[in-house]
């Protein structure tokens, strides 16, 4: 058979990499849709009804888990693409769903394709998705950051995460800003994001996460750029188009 495939991920380079891997490792498969966010993926799933869907667990709503639940009655197989290496791996491995960790290697992708070929049209994923969601929710709650070590004026300090207005990526470091200070963290922004309360800390750009409790205003400029202003800081934080959906109520 010639299976059809959907790819949904908010990282263009990742989508391109998956397409290249599919052409090289699974040439009989056909990519029928490539989506940059959950809404695009939902429409493509409704229209194309693919045999296999590669879904990013973290992308603009609805995310991969939400889509998997929404389409749980469909006979498609699901591969979650994720940076959650500490989350729910056992659930992935013992259920119908598979997973790929970012960054994706060809050897790991080959293993996923082998399993997909065995499972096509023979597995139900609804129970797997429910199990994965429970494990991720539980582990995220246990791992949520409350205080973080930072470098400031030659010393290491522990500060409360809830005092931080926003985080910004800066080369191989992350900068954290509270009401009056700038701190340096060695933790990459993406790794830090996985440990923050997602209801409080919103990614607004590939290089910025903002604490919504300190947002004072959201402004559209004359050139249709959206910027966020937070209390006690003068910097305007740009919101990328892919994250503007968060500010529909502002």
Secondary structure, 3 states (H helix, E strand, C coil): CCCEEEEECCCHHHHHHHHHHHHHHCCCCEEEEEECCHHHHHHHHHHHCCCEEEEECCCCCCCHHHHHHHCCCCCCEEEEEECCCCCCHHHHHHCCCEEEECCCCHHHHHHHHHHHHHHCCCCCCHHHHHHHHHHHHHHHHHHCCCEEEEEECCEEEEEEHHHCCEEEEECCEEEEECCCCEEEECCCHHHHHCCCCCCCEEEEECCEEEEHHHEEEEEECCCCCEEEEECCCCCEEEECHHHHHHHCCC
